[in-house]
Amino acid sequence: MFKGMEKVWDIIGEILAVVMVLVYALLIVNAKFGFIPEGTFLNILEILRTYGSLLLVAVVGLEAMSKRNLVFQIIFIALLALIVVFMFFPETYDKFINMV
């Protein structure tokens, strides 16, 4: 499914890793010195911190799965979809846990 996409996922993963390091560094320094004013830029950094890590894991996982067979790719994508659904719809997680 992802044959030939390994290099693309690799480049995107490297860029995301650098961006996430910068985001975390800015937020940690800002927590101590408070040089970023409350507003849109700080909100964007917080959103990147929350969802960027999941995106980085997804991209690196897709890079790793591009070398594997279709079964592993489908399992990885299904688990990733499960995480995203539970992340955006936490009540679904509660209903699922209560059902089990």
C-alpha positions in Angstrom: 0.0 0.0 0.0 2.8 2.4 0.9 5.6 1.0 -1.2 7.8 3.8 -2.5 6.5 6.2 0.1 9.2 5.5 2.6 11.4 8.4 1.6 8.4 10.8 1.7 7.4 9.7 5.2 11.1 9.9 6.3 11.4 13.6 5.2 8.0 14.5 6.7 9.0 12.8 9.9 12.3 14.6 10.1 10.6 18.0 9.6 8.0 17.2 12.2 10.6 16.1 14.7 12.4 19.4 14.4 9.2 21.4 14.6 8.1 19.5 17.7 11.5 20.1 19.4 11.2 23.8 18.7 7.6 23.8 20.0 8.5 22.1 23.2 11.6 24.3 23.7 9.5 27.5 23.2 6.8 26.3 25.6 9.3 25.3 28.3 11.2 28.5 28.1 8.0 30.5 28.0 6.8 28.7 31.2 9.8 30.1 33.0 10.1 33.6 31.5 6.6 34.3 30.0 7.8 36.2 26.9 5.0 34.9 24.6 1.8 36.9 25.3 -1.6 35.1 25.7 -3.2 34.9 22.3 -3.3 33.2 19.0 0.4 32.2 18.8 0.5 30.6 22.2 -2.7 28.8 21.4 -1.2 27.4 18.2 1.9 26.2 20.1 -0.4 24.4 22.6 -2.4 22.8 19.9 0.9 21.7 18.2 2.1 20.2 21.5 -1.1 18.3 21.9 -1.6 16.9 18.4 1.8 17.2 16.9 3.2 14.3 19.0 0.4 12.0 17.7 1.1 13.2 14.2 4.8 12.5 14.5 4.1 9.0 15.8 1.7 8.4 12.9 4.2 9.6 10.3 7.1 7.6 11.8 4.8 4.6 12.1 3.7 4.9 8.4 7.4 5.1 7.4 8.1 1.9 9.3 5.0 0.2 7.9 5.9 1.1 4.3 8.6 -1.7 4.6 6.1 -4.3 5.9 3.4 -6.3 4.3 -0.3 -5.3 3.9 -1.5 -7.0 7.1 0.8 -5.0 9.3 -0.1 -1.8 7.5 -3.8 -2.4 8.0 -3.3 -3.3 11.7 -1.3 -0.1 12.2 -3.8 2.1 10.4 -6.7 0.5 12.4 -5.0 1.1 15.7 -4.1 4.7 14.7 -7.7 5.3 13.7 -8.8 3.9 17.1 -6.6 6.3 18.9 -7.8 9.3 16.9 -11.5 8.3 17.4 -11.0 8.0 21.2 -9.0 11.2 21.3 -11.7 13.3 19.6 -14.7 11.4 21.0 -13.9 10.5 24.6 -17.5 9.5 25.3 -17.0 6.6 22.8 -14.1 5.4 24.9 -16.3 5.5 28.0 -19.1 3.5 26.3 -16.6 1.0 25.0 -15.0 0.4 28.4 -18.4 0.1 30.0 -19.5 -2.4 27.4 -16.4 -4.6 28.1 
